[in-house]
C-alpha cells in the first residue's frame, strides 16, 4: 500500500482458520471442497486461476510455489508483472521427500517457471544462493521480520493464567511438524527445573504431542494452546523467559531455514535456545541473543536449558535482544521491499 497499490489478499478458508484481523486491505477466502492431498492442490490452483482471471490487477504476487502456476499464467495472459516469493525450499519439505511422484510434479513446475521470472524474493541468503544456482535468476532477500511493538500493552501473567513462580519456556509456530524437535522438547521437561513449557500454534504432530504429554505424565509442566491471533500469541511470548527453535537437520529445507519465530522472540525480548543451523546461527551469534543444543537427546536439551537458567548469560542475552530488535525490524526490512516494487519494469 505504501507503493500506491490497493491490496487484495486471496487465500483459502479452513475449518480452523482464525477470524480475520482488521487489516487495511481487501481479503478473499476461498472455500474448497478438498482440504488436503492432490485434489486440494488441483482445485485450489483452478479456483485461484479463475479468481485472478476476473480480478483487476496491476501487479501479481505469488506466495510460495503452490500459488505460482496460476499467478504465472495470469501474468502472461494479462501482461502483468509478477513477484515470486519463495518462503522455503518447497520441493525439499519432509512432506514431499517421501513422495517422489508429488515432488516431481512440483519440481517440474518450479523448473519450468522460475527461469522465466524477472522478480524473485526469498527469506534468507542460503535459500537465495541455492535457487540462484539452480535457475540462474536473481533472488533478493526479504526476511520475515515483524514490526516493532514498542507500544504493546502487555497483559500480566495473572491475566494469561501463567505461573508467576516458574520460568516460562515457549515454542511457537504454525508449522510444528515432524522433525521440528517438539517431541524431544516435551520429554526434556521431565528434567527441567521449576519451569513450564507452552507450545502454541498448530502442526501435523499435534496429536502426537498430546499423547506424549499424557504418556509422560507431564500435564503440569507442558501446556498446548492451539493457534491464536498474533497479538494474543505475542502476549504469551513477551511473558516468557526463553524461546525455543530446535528444528532438526533432517532435510535441506530445515537446514537452510530461518524461522519467523526467531525474530518474534527477539522482538519480544527473550533469549533463544536453538539448533545450530547456519542461518539461525548467524543471527544468534552476531547479536549474542541465545545458545545452541548439540543434539536432540531430551536430557541434553534439558541440561542446556537448566544451565542457561542458572547462568548470568540469560540476562546478557535478554539485554542484547533490545539492540537486535532495533536492527531486525520490518521498518528497516520493508525499505528493500519497497525498492524492489519501484524497480519493476512495467
ZANU-318831 format. One line per 3 residues: number of its first residue (from 0); their letters; for each residue y, x, z of C-alpha. Coordinates in nm, 3 decimals. Example, Ala and Ser with C-alpha at 12.3 -4.5 7.8 and 13.67 -1.06 7.14 Angstrom:
BEGIN
0 = AS = -0.450/1.230/0.780  -0.106/1.367/0.714
This chain:
BEGIN
0 = XXX = 0.000/0.000/0.000  0.232/0.294/0.063  0.199/0.377/-0.308
3 = XXX = 0.324/0.035/-0.419  -0.011/-0.141/-0.467  -0.129/-0.475/-0.335
6 = XXX = -0.473/-0.401/-0.192  -0.774/-0.628/-0.241  -1.082/-0.513/-0.048
9 = XXX = -1.415/-0.651/-0.172  -1.733/-0.629/0.034  -2.034/-0.829/0.141
12 = XXX = -2.091/-1.072/0.424  -2.386/-1.009/0.658  -2.528/-1.214/0.945
15 = XXX = -2.396/-0.956/1.193  -2.060/-0.898/1.023  -1.775/-0.887/1.272
18 = XXX = -1.471/-1.114/1.232  -1.211/-0.958/1.006  -0.916/-0.788/1.175
21 = XXX = -0.565/-0.898/1.083  -0.527/-0.646/0.803  -0.208/-0.649/0.593
24 = XXX = -0.405/-0.687/0.270  -0.647/-0.923/0.098  -1.018/-0.916/0.182
27 = XXX = -1.302/-1.090/-0.005  -1.653/-1.101/0.139  -1.939/-1.192/-0.093
30 = XXX = -2.230/-1.396/0.039  -2.551/-1.266/-0.113  -2.893/-1.427/-0.127
33 = XXX = -3.071/-1.099/-0.053  -2.971/-0.876/0.240  -3.164/-0.558/0.160
36 = XXX = -3.404/-0.394/-0.084  -3.390/-0.363/-0.464  -3.298/-0.728/-0.522
39 = XXX = -3.000/-0.691/-0.292  -2.861/-0.397/-0.491  -2.922/-0.570/-0.825
42 = XXX = -2.743/-0.890/-0.722  -2.473/-0.702/-0.532  -2.383/-0.495/-0.838
45 = XXX = -2.390/-0.802/-1.065  -2.168/-1.003/-0.830  -1.930/-0.712/-0.789
48 = XXX = -1.910/-0.662/-1.166  -1.807/-1.022/-1.231  -1.577/-1.024/-0.930
51 = XXX = -1.395/-0.723/-1.073  -1.404/-0.862/-1.425  -1.195/-1.166/-1.330
54 = XXX = -0.978/-0.980/-1.079  -0.642/-0.844/-1.188  -0.633/-0.471/-1.117
57 = XXX = -0.424/-0.164/-1.197  -0.641/0.084/-1.007  -1.008/0.066/-0.904
60 = XXX = -1.160/0.236/-0.601  -1.539/0.274/-0.569  -1.655/0.330/-0.213
63 = XXX = -1.978/0.533/-0.245  -2.246/0.542/-0.513  -2.377/0.190/-0.455
66 = XXX = -2.045/0.044/-0.584  -1.979/0.298/-0.859  -2.163/0.137/-1.155
69 = XXX = -1.969/-0.195/-1.170  -1.640/-0.018/-1.098  -1.704/0.233/-1.375
72 = XXX = -1.796/-0.035/-1.629  -1.486/-0.238/-1.547  -1.266/0.070/-1.565
75 = XXX = -1.390/0.129/-1.919  -1.366/-0.236/-2.025  -1.013/-0.278/-1.890
78 = XXX = -0.897/0.082/-1.940  -0.805/0.117/-1.573  -0.809/0.439/-1.367
81 = XXX = -1.088/0.476/-1.114  -1.109/0.672/-0.789  -1.462/0.750/-0.674
84 = XXX = -1.502/0.812/-0.301  -1.836/0.972/-0.211  -1.883/0.933/0.164
87 = XXX = -2.210/1.126/0.167  -2.479/1.284/-0.046  -2.609/0.938/-0.126
90 = XXX = -2.930/1.044/-0.305  -3.024/1.267/-0.010  -3.025/1.000/0.261
93 = XXX = -3.354/0.962/0.452  -3.400/0.606/0.322  -3.428/0.740/-0.035
96 = XXX = -3.602/1.073/0.022  -3.934/0.895/0.082  -3.881/0.652/-0.209
99 = XXX = -3.884/0.862/-0.529  -3.854/0.560/-0.761  -3.539/0.424/-0.594
102 = XXX = -3.395/0.770/-0.556  -3.445/0.843/-0.923  -3.252/0.529/-1.021
105 = XXX = -2.953/0.629/-0.809  -2.969/0.988/-0.935  -2.960/0.862/-1.294
108 = XXX = -2.653/0.652/-1.220  -2.486/0.945/-1.046  -2.575/1.192/-1.325
111 = XXX = -2.453/0.955/-1.597  -2.120/0.851/-1.446  -1.975/1.131/-1.230
114 = XXX = -1.928/1.388/-1.512  -1.710/1.128/-1.687  -1.477/1.070/-1.392
117 = XXX = -1.127/1.210/-1.357  -1.051/1.141/-0.990  -1.311/1.200/-0.719
120 = XXX = -1.277/1.244/-0.344  -1.521/1.310/-0.063  -1.523/1.358/0.313
123 = XXX = -1.569/1.733/0.358  -1.578/2.065/0.175  -1.957/2.110/0.196
126 = XXX = -2.023/1.787/0.006  -1.738/1.862/-0.236  -1.888/2.202/-0.320
129 = XXX = -2.235/2.056/-0.381  -2.111/1.774/-0.605  -1.876/2.003/-0.797
132 = XXX = -2.156/2.249/-0.869  -2.387/1.968/-0.986  -2.145/1.779/-1.208
135 = XXX = -1.858/2.013/-1.292  -1.599/1.765/-1.163  -1.335/1.845/-0.901
138 = XXX = -1.377/1.663/-0.569  -1.074/1.655/-0.342  -1.142/1.642/0.033
141 = XXX = -1.001/1.347/0.227  -1.159/1.337/0.571  -1.227/1.008/0.750
144 = XXX = -0.981/1.071/1.030  -0.845/0.780/1.236  -0.481/0.705/1.301
147 = XXX = -0.333/0.836/1.623  -0.334/0.586/1.906  -0.075/0.726/2.146
150 = XXX = 0.039/0.374/2.243  -0.315/0.247/2.305  -0.327/0.019/2.609
153 = XXX = -0.640/0.142/2.784  -0.844/-0.112/2.982  -0.974/0.019/3.311
156 = XXX = -1.337/0.096/3.378  -1.344/-0.208/3.603  -1.230/-0.431/3.317
159 = XXX = -1.505/-0.290/3.095  -1.759/-0.306/3.379  -1.814/0.069/3.365
162 = XXX = -1.918/0.258/3.680  -1.632/0.446/3.847  -1.852/0.692/4.036
165 = XXX = -2.058/0.822/3.741  -1.996/1.025/3.429  -1.986/0.816/3.112
168 = XXX = -2.161/0.952/2.802  -2.111/0.775/2.470  -2.291/0.776/2.136
171 = XXX = -2.116/0.551/1.885  -2.177/0.469/1.521  -2.259/0.203/1.264
174 = XXX = -2.550/0.412/1.136  -2.758/0.503/1.440  -3.065/0.557/1.225
177 = XXX = -3.375/0.771/1.214  -3.319/1.142/1.284  -2.981/1.087/1.449
180 = XXX = -3.116/1.206/1.784  -3.065/0.878/1.973  -3.427/0.852/2.089
183 = XXX = -3.426/1.203/2.238  -3.086/1.141/2.397  -3.223/0.837/2.579
186 = XXX = -3.523/1.039/2.701  -3.285/1.312/2.818  -3.111/1.065/3.050
189 = XXX = -3.412/1.087/3.284  -3.296/1.442/3.362  -2.917/1.399/3.358
192 = XXX = -2.748/1.372/3.695  -2.507/1.098/3.802  -2.432/0.966/3.452
195 = XXX = -2.472/0.656/3.235  -2.520/0.663/2.858  -2.358/0.395/2.639
198 = XXX = -2.487/0.362/2.283  -2.251/0.138/2.085  -2.300/0.034/1.724
201 = XXX = -2.596/-0.052/1.503  -2.872/0.109/1.303  -3.233/0.092/1.190
204 = XXX = -3.376/0.238/1.514  -3.203/-0.011/1.744  -3.524/-0.195/1.836
207 = XXX = -3.697/0.137/1.896  -3.417/0.237/2.133  -3.463/-0.088/2.327
210 = XXX = -3.835/-0.014/2.360  -3.771/0.345/2.465  -3.534/0.236/2.741
213 = XXX = -3.782/-0.020/2.872  -4.084/0.212/2.848  -3.898/0.495/3.025
216 = XXX = -3.752/0.270/3.298  -3.400/0.385/3.211  -3.223/0.048/3.203
219 = XXX = -2.989/0.160/3.483  -2.896/0.481/3.301  -2.873/0.364/2.937
222 = XXX = -2.675/0.067/2.804  -2.695/-0.058/2.444  -2.399/-0.251/2.304
225 = XXX = -2.420/-0.387/1.951  -2.127/-0.311/1.723  -1.789/-0.434/1.836
228 = XXX = -1.438/-0.425/1.681  -1.283/-0.079/1.656  -1.016/-0.138/1.919
231 = XXX = -1.278/-0.251/2.171  -1.504/0.041/2.080  -1.222/0.289/2.140
234 = XXX = -1.161/0.136/2.482  -1.511/0.247/2.580  -1.474/0.582/2.408
237 = XXX = -1.144/0.662/2.580  -1.300/0.579/2.917  -1.591/0.815/2.853
240 = XXX = -1.631/1.171/2.978  -1.839/1.301/2.687  -1.907/1.209/2.324
243 = XXX = -2.239/1.282/2.152  -2.321/1.357/1.786  -2.667/1.511/1.752
246 = XXX = -2.792/1.436/1.401  -3.096/1.641/1.303  -3.110/1.893/1.021
249 = XXX = -3.377/1.680/0.855  -3.217/1.635/0.513  -2.931/1.769/0.303
252 = XXX = -2.714/1.467/0.372  -2.724/1.503/0.751  -2.695/1.882/0.732
255 = XXX = -2.369/1.859/0.536  -2.224/1.559/0.717  -1.904/1.530/0.918
258 = XXX = -1.945/1.205/1.115  -1.642/0.985/1.177  -1.728/0.981/1.545
261 = XXX = -1.628/1.347/1.579  -1.267/1.255/1.500  -1.285/0.939/1.713
264 = XXX = -1.393/1.146/2.013  -1.109/1.393/1.956  -0.852/1.114/1.928
267 = XXX = -0.999/0.961/2.245  -0.950/1.292/2.427  -1.313/1.351/2.524
270 = XXX = -1.524/1.669/2.484  -1.821/1.669/2.247  -2.183/1.780/2.254
273 = XXX = -2.318/1.810/1.902  -2.583/1.953/1.673  -2.495/2.288/1.521
276 = XXX = -2.436/2.157/1.169  -2.184/2.352/0.958  -1.902/2.100/0.916
279 = XXX = -1.922/1.988/1.280  -1.944/2.348/1.400  -1.627/2.436/1.206
282 = XXX = -1.430/2.166/1.388  -1.569/2.221/1.738  -1.543/2.600/1.719
285 = XXX = -1.196/2.609/1.566  -1.044/2.370/1.820  -1.278/2.456/2.111
288 = XXX = -1.345/2.092/2.195  -1.719/2.098/2.260  -2.052/2.275/2.265
291 = XXX = -2.388/2.257/2.089  -2.751/2.182/2.152  -3.007/2.428/2.013
294 = XXX = -3.295/2.182/1.991  -3.368/1.813/2.027  -3.604/1.859/2.319
297 = XXX = -3.487/1.597/2.574  -3.495/1.847/2.861  -3.279/2.090/2.664
300 = XXX = -3.030/1.814/2.581  -3.015/1.722/2.949  -2.969/2.084/3.056
303 = XXX = -2.682/2.127/2.808  -2.504/1.816/2.935  -2.566/1.893/3.304
306 = XXX = -2.433/2.247/3.259  -2.121/2.119/3.084  -2.053/1.858/3.353
309 = XXX = -2.068/2.128/3.621  -1.856/2.376/3.425  -1.481/2.434/3.400
312 = XXX = -1.533/2.417/3.022  -1.539/2.037/3.045  -1.170/2.021/3.136
315 = XXX = -1.087/2.305/2.897  -1.246/2.119/2.606  -1.074/1.798/2.713
318 = XXX = -0.732/1.965/2.720  -0.794/2.114/2.376  -0.856/1.771/2.225
321 = XXX = -0.485/1.691/2.261  -0.400/1.985/2.034  -0.674/1.895/1.788
324 = XXX = -0.568/1.528/1.780  -0.219/1.619/1.659  -0.359/1.808/1.359
327 = XXX = -0.662/1.587/1.290  -0.486/1.254/1.238  -0.461/1.012/0.947
330 = XXX = -0.083/1.050/0.947  -0.138/1.403/0.812  -0.455/1.343/0.609
333 = XXX = -0.306/1.044/0.425  -0.046/1.266/0.258  -0.320/1.427/0.047
336 = XXX = -0.450/1.084/-0.048  -0.106/0.958/-0.148  -0.053/1.269/-0.360
339 = XXX = -0.382/1.207/-0.544  -0.280/0.850/-0.628  0.061/0.963/-0.751
342 = XXX = -0.103/1.218/-0.980  -0.333/0.968/-1.153  -0.255/0.963/-1.523
345 = X = -0.235/0.605/-1.647
